[in-house]
Amino acid sequence: MIAKLRPALKRSTALRLRAGCGWVTVRLDTGADIDLLVTLVSAALQAVAGLPEDDGTGAVSDPCTRQRTYAYSR
């Protein structure tokens, strides 16, 4: 989904995209940023809904298994 939306997403100052990465960082400063986040989550959920649940080995595939490290600044 990120690859499909990348041209439009690159114009947003609230987003950080990394080349070759399927993750997006969203900076929430305004109400419009929250609206953008909700739209992205909705698009991601729709994309995931189309994925198969079983990969043939009996294990359920989960596209959200990456561990993330967050840096907080004060």
RODO-504429 format. One record per residue: x, y, z of N, C-alpha, C in turn. Coordinates in steps of 0.02 Angstrom, whole numbers, padded with zeros to 5 digits, always signed. Each point is the difference from the previous one (the first is absolute). Layout:
BEGIN
XYZXYZXYZ/...
This chain:
BEGIN
+00042-00059+00000-00042+00059+00000+00044+00063+00000/+00055-00002+00038+00044+00058+00002+00030+00015-00069/+00021-00052-00035+00028+00009-00066-00051+00031-00047/-00062-00021+00006-00053+00026-00043-00014+00074+00015/+00002+00019+00064-00016+00068+00020+00060+00046+00005/+00060-00027-00008+00062+00038+00011+00002+00068-00036/-00019+00005-00064+00004+00067-00032-00042+00053+00036/-00059-00018+00022-00043+00048+00035+00025+00013+00071/+00025-00052+00033+00023+00006+00069+00063+00043+00005/+00042-00001-00051+00063+00038+00002-00012+00075+00006/-00060+00023-00019-00015+00072+00003-00019+00023+00070/-00014-00046+00045-00023+00019+00067+00060+00015+00046/-00004+00055+00036+00053+00017+00048-00008-00038+00066/-00057-00033+00010-00013-00037+00062+00027-00071-00004/+00022-00022-00058+00021-00069-00009+00074-00006-00013/+00028-00055+00024+00069-00017-00016-00001-00069-00032/+00025-00004-00062+00003-00063-00037+00073-00019-00008/+00014-00063+00009+00068-00025-00011+00000-00045-00060/+00049+00008-00044+00005-00041-00060+00006-00074+00017/-00039-00040-00034+00003-00073+00010-00034-00024+00063/-00035+00044+00035-00031-00018+00063-00076+00006-00007/-00036-00046+00029-00073+00001-00003-00032+00038+00058/+00040+00036+00038-00026+00037+00057+00000+00075-00014/-00047+00034+00031-00005+00073-00006-00001+00029+00070/+00038+00052+00011-00002+00037+00064-00045+00061-00011/-00049+00008+00045-00046+00057-00005+00010+00045+00060/+00014+00063-00013+00007+00049+00054-00068+00034+00010/-00027-00006+00059-00067+00025+00015+00004+00068+00034/-00003+00053-00041+00003+00068+00025-00068+00035-00005/-00040-00019-00049-00064+00034-00012-00056-00051-00009/-00061+00025-00001-00057-00044-00013+00003-00032-00068/+00027+00037-00049+00008-00028-00067+00047-00060-00001/+00052+00002+00043+00046-00056+00005-00036-00062+00027/-00044+00010+00048-00038-00056+00028-00047-00028-00053/-00031+00043-00040-00042-00024-00055+00040-00041-00050/+00061+00023-00014+00044-00037-00046+00017-00068+00029/+00016-00003+00064+00015-00063+00033-00059-00049-00004/-00059+00025+00014-00060-00042-00003-00010-00027-00071/+00011+00041-00050-00006-00021-00070+00051-00054-00016/+00062+00009+00023+00053-00050-00013-00015-00066+00034/-00024+00003+00062-00018-00062+00036-00057-00036-00036/-00049+00038-00022-00056-00029-00037+00024-00035-00064/+00043+00034-00037+00027-00030-00062+00041-00062+00015/+00038+00001+00054+00040-00059+00019-00045-00059+00019/-00053+00014+00037-00046-00053+00020-00035-00030-00061/-00018+00041-00048-00031-00025-00061+00049-00043-00039/+00063+00020-00003+00051-00038-00036+00012-00067+00034/+00003+00000+00066+00012-00062+00037-00059-00048-00005/-00060+00028-00005-00060-00041-00005+00002-00045-00062/+00037+00021-00051+00005-00040-00061+00055-00052+00002/+00039-00003+00053+00054-00050+00005-00027-00066+00024/+00031-00055-00022-00021-00066+00025+00018-00007+00074/-00043-00035+00037+00012-00009+00071+00045-00060+00015/+00004-00048-00044+00039-00060+00012+00050-00008-00057/+00063-00009+00017+00051-00005-00052+00012-00072-00024/-00043-00047+00020+00006-00069-00021+00037-00043+00051/+00033+00031+00048+00036-00038+00051-00041-00005+00064/-00059+00030-00001-00041+00001+00060+00012+00061+00043/+00050+00039-00018+00015+00061+00038-00037+00059-00031/-00028+00041+00041-00034+00059-00024+00051+00053-00017/-00004+00028-00061+00047+00052-00019-00020+00066+00033/+00049+00036+00024-00012+00063+00034+00049+00051-00027/-00025+00049-00040+00046+00049-00029+00026+00052+00050/-00025-00002+00061+00020+00051+00050+00041-00031+00056/+00051-00038-00017+00039-00034+00051+00068+00031+00013/+00015+00054-00034+00064+00033+00011+00003+00032+00069/+00057-00006+00031+00010+00036+00064+00024+00070-00017/-00029+00049+00033+00017+00069-00012+00036+00029+00060/+00047+00044-00012+00034+00038+00052-00020+00072-00008/-00024+00029+00054-00023+00069-00002+00047+00044+00039/+00017+00057-00028+00041+00049+00035-00044+00059+00019/-00002+00015+00062-00042+00056+00023+00045+00059+00017/-00020+00058-00022+00038+00060+00017-00045+00044+00044/+00031+00035+00045-00037+00043+00046+00014+00072-00014/
